[in-house]
Amino acid sequence: MAPNLSKYLTRNNALAASSIAITLWLVYKQNHATKAKASNKSVAKREKEEIQYMISEKGTPRKKRAQVDALFFHHLWQLLKIGVPGVFTVEVGYMILVALSLVGRTGCDLWMIHSLSKIEHAIVCMDKSRFMTTLAEYAVYLPVISVINNMLKFTVGELKIRLRANVTRRLYDDYLRKFTYYHMSNLDNRVANADQLLTTDIDKFCESVAELYCNTSKPILDILLYIFKLNTNMGFGTIGLMCGYLIFAGVFLTYLRKPVSYFTSNEQKLEGEFRHVNARIITYSEEIAFYHGNEKEKLTVLTSFNKLMGHIRKFLRFQIVMGFVENIVAKYFAISVGFLSMSIPFMSDREDLRRLHVADRSKFYYENGTMIVRLGQAIGRLILAGRELSKLAGYTSRVTELRKVINDLNEGKYQRDMVPGSESLKPYSGHIIFQNNTIKFDQVPVVTPNGDILIKELSVEIKSGMNVLVCGPNGAGKSSVFRILGELWPLFGGTLTKPPRGKLFYIPQKPYMTLGSLRDQITYPHCGSEALRRGVTDEQLENHLKMVQLEYLVDREGGLDAVADWLEILSGGEKQRIAMARLFYHAPEFAILDECTSAVSLDVEESMYSYCKEVGITLLTVSHRKSLWQHHEYALYLDGRGGYSFKPIEEYSEQFGS
Ligand SMILES: Nc1ncnc2c1ncn2[C@@H]1O[C@H](COP(=O)(O)OP(=O)(O)OP(=O)(O)O)[C@@H](O)[C@H]1O
């Protein structure tokens, strides 16, 4: 018995056995560590209680898992119509070029097989001059093959760039139309991280489409060519066996691969969450640093990271098991079936083959055998491309979900958990009338997007020149009234009359600074260059800065065209004053000032308000500051219990603020 076993004790077998043993040991250790961690109740409890972050899609009905089915092909077709906008387009040109390069490569492969068999034949026949000629011929054609290979890489790369550009542009057109970007994060709760979808997921989708096009069309082309050649040389039995196997393996592996689409889309979702948690640390670094919140933030980041790693590890294990089955079915078994089918004409004692000289028979075997091996490899590649197809189903489902939410929001539909009892409320059921010099709420309910009624019916009319102070306790709905006026929130009824866009300007408490020059900050949302085109001079802009006592910025930062990260380098009060300069530049009919001077000193606030009145901007101010009363003639008081009053300011006996 011992001598029999010893013949298996080769160096290669020993190496393979040790690799398998080490892998199994590592997997065992990993599982053991995870179980030990899970059994440590205090850690699990701490993680559960202390680390809760709300970044995932919540409250939405359980979605159907992405998989390769008719729905996937329908969604893919819809996205491809965006990526490839027509028949006579550059994209189709590149697709044809890819196909031509593939034909060229398959031609090169066939030529290579033929050429190598001629060289080997010359060697076996000991024919020196034929050997030298065939070898020289072979060397001359090599650069052509290299050019064709690189041509393929270039065309596939360019095709991917074009697909990505088209899909990204279209989605941004829809995403940044009207208030869709705001509604996606504030009204709807189907998509948690639109940034991840718009950047990484679209890129992966396009890469997957381009690779799949290349990885399927080449094998399909190879298979057709080899089938044609082999059918002529070897007969139908050989080809029938191979093709039968192709169908069986394809169906079998597609069935087993069903979970890949789900794994892929979930991985992208968790990547998005992880990125989001990291981005928050960058955005709020100063606040976190003052609180010494690093340990808490670390726990949050690590929870998100562990979730992602756990998922990736699960996916890896699934891929390893699948890879094992795939290798056997799609590669090794395909090659074995290839040999089996190859042997059919030889084993069936074909007359023409028997009559050949042994050297010619080996040449015949070599040429057709290589083609059978290549056919087997092509079949294998096609079957493996199915794995990419399952991944593509994951990306397709995510990008399609994003498109669906964007389209719904553009059509005024959104999905969100609503408060009980709000079923009868219909978003976007009110009317909006555009009219100069008037803001009028006529029986407009003030309702939050989740159906919470703050005021049942608000009826207020504000004419140009009536400066109004809006006051009331925290959470009474002061900002909400302006969100409705600004059309950020839907109108749940009544009629809203307001000036056309551009004649109503909103300044929030935390003003936004755009990327760009100092000029861009003053003219936002106009570009600095647009302001120049409109004939606004540097002197006028500098004058606006002077009105808010910021003229020193021009010298300090190096002129109006100086570019800096304004959100970072300006203080809170400076940002609020820039926002006021912005208001002076736009000089609208009405200005909504939502506690926008809270960080500005009283004397600067005084001069800013006086200037607004001087140039005829009607002010609607939300503020708790008593100092601002003198600049307004009317007050809208929301009592926080659903009631409100609107009357001249002197009629209010009680004080609303400090
Ligand atoms: N996007 C939203 N979805 C659901 N509810 C919201 C949303 N934004 C605000 N709310 C809720 O609407 C209510 C009114 O908020 P609003 O911001 O209008 O209050 P406010 O009167 O301006 O308060 P403050 O003086 O504190 O700024 C609050 O209870 C708030 O929690």
The ligand as an SDF file (V2000), in Angstrom:
LIG
                    3D

 31 33  0  0  0  0  0  0  0  0999 V2000
  -37.7740   68.2800    5.7250 N   0  0  0  0  0  0  0  0  0  0  0  0
  -38.6250   68.1710    6.7510 C   0  0  0  0  0  0  0  0  0  0  0  0
  -39.4320   67.1040    6.8450 N   0  0  0  0  0  0  0  0  0  0  0  0
  -40.3030   66.9850    7.8680 C   0  0  0  0  0  0  0  0  0  0  0  0
  -40.4320   67.8850    8.8610 N   0  0  0  0  0  0  0  0  0  0  0  0
  -39.6600   68.9650    8.8280 C   0  0  0  0  0  0  0  0  0  0  0  0
  -38.7140   69.1770    7.7840 C   0  0  0  0  0  0  0  0  0  0  0  0
  -38.0890   70.3540    8.0150 N   0  0  0  0  0  0  0  0  0  0  0  0
  -38.6170   70.8440    9.1590 C   0  0  0  0  0  0  0  0  0  0  0  0
  -39.5610   70.0330    9.6470 N   0  0  0  0  0  0  0  0  0  0  0  0
  -40.3610   70.2160   10.8710 C   0  0  0  0  0  0  0  0  0  0  0  0
  -41.2680   71.3040   10.6530 O   0  0  0  0  0  0  0  0  0  0  0  0
  -41.4400   72.0380   11.8410 C   0  0  0  0  0  0  0  0  0  0  0  0
  -41.2540   73.5370   11.5570 C   0  0  0  0  0  0  0  0  0  0  0  0
  -39.9240   73.7390   11.1730 O   0  0  0  0  0  0  0  0  0  0  0  0
  -39.3820   75.2030   10.8070 P   0  0  0  0  0  0  0  0  0  0  0  0
  -37.9860   75.0460   10.3450 O   0  0  0  0  0  0  0  0  0  0  0  0
  -40.3510   75.8560    9.9030 O   0  0  0  0  0  0  0  0  0  0  0  0
  -39.4350   75.9260   12.2290 O   0  0  0  0  0  0  0  0  0  0  0  0
  -39.0910   77.4260   12.6110 P   0  0  0  0  0  0  0  0  0  0  0  0
  -40.3230   78.0540   13.0810 O   0  0  0  0  0  0  0  0  0  0  0  0
  -38.3820   78.0920   11.4700 O   0  0  0  0  0  0  0  0  0  0  0  0
  -38.1090   77.1560   13.8360 O   0  0  0  0  0  0  0  0  0  0  0  0
  -36.7630   77.9040   14.3010 P   0  0  0  0  0  0  0  0  0  0  0  0
  -37.1620   79.1710   14.9460 O   0  0  0  0  0  0  0  0  0  0  0  0
  -36.2060   76.9350   15.2910 O   0  0  0  0  0  0  0  0  0  0  0  0
  -35.8950   78.0770   13.0920 O   0  0  0  0  0  0  0  0  0  0  0  0
  -40.4450   71.5120   12.8550 C   0  0  0  0  0  0  0  0  0  0  0  0
  -41.1340   70.7110   13.7890 O   0  0  0  0  0  0  0  0  0  0  0  0
  -39.4990   70.6610   12.0360 C   0  0  0  0  0  0  0  0  0  0  0  0
  -39.0570   69.5430   12.7710 O   0  0  0  0  0  0  0  0  0  0  0  0
  1  2  1  0
  2  3  1  0
  2  7  2  0
  3  4  2  0
  4  5  1  0
  5  6  2  0
  6  7  1  0
  6 10  1  0
  7  8  1  0
  8  9  2  0
  9 10  1  0
 10 11  1  0
 11 12  1  0
 11 30  1  0
 12 13  1  0
 13 14  1  0
 13 28  1  0
 14 15  1  0
 15 16  1  0
 16 17  2  0
 16 18  1  0
 16 19  1  0
 19 20  1  0
 20 21  2  0
 20 22  1  0
 20 23  1  0
 23 24  1  0
 24 25  2  0
 24 26  1  0
 24 27  1  0
 28 29  1  0
 28 30  1  0
 30 31  1  0
M  END
$$$$
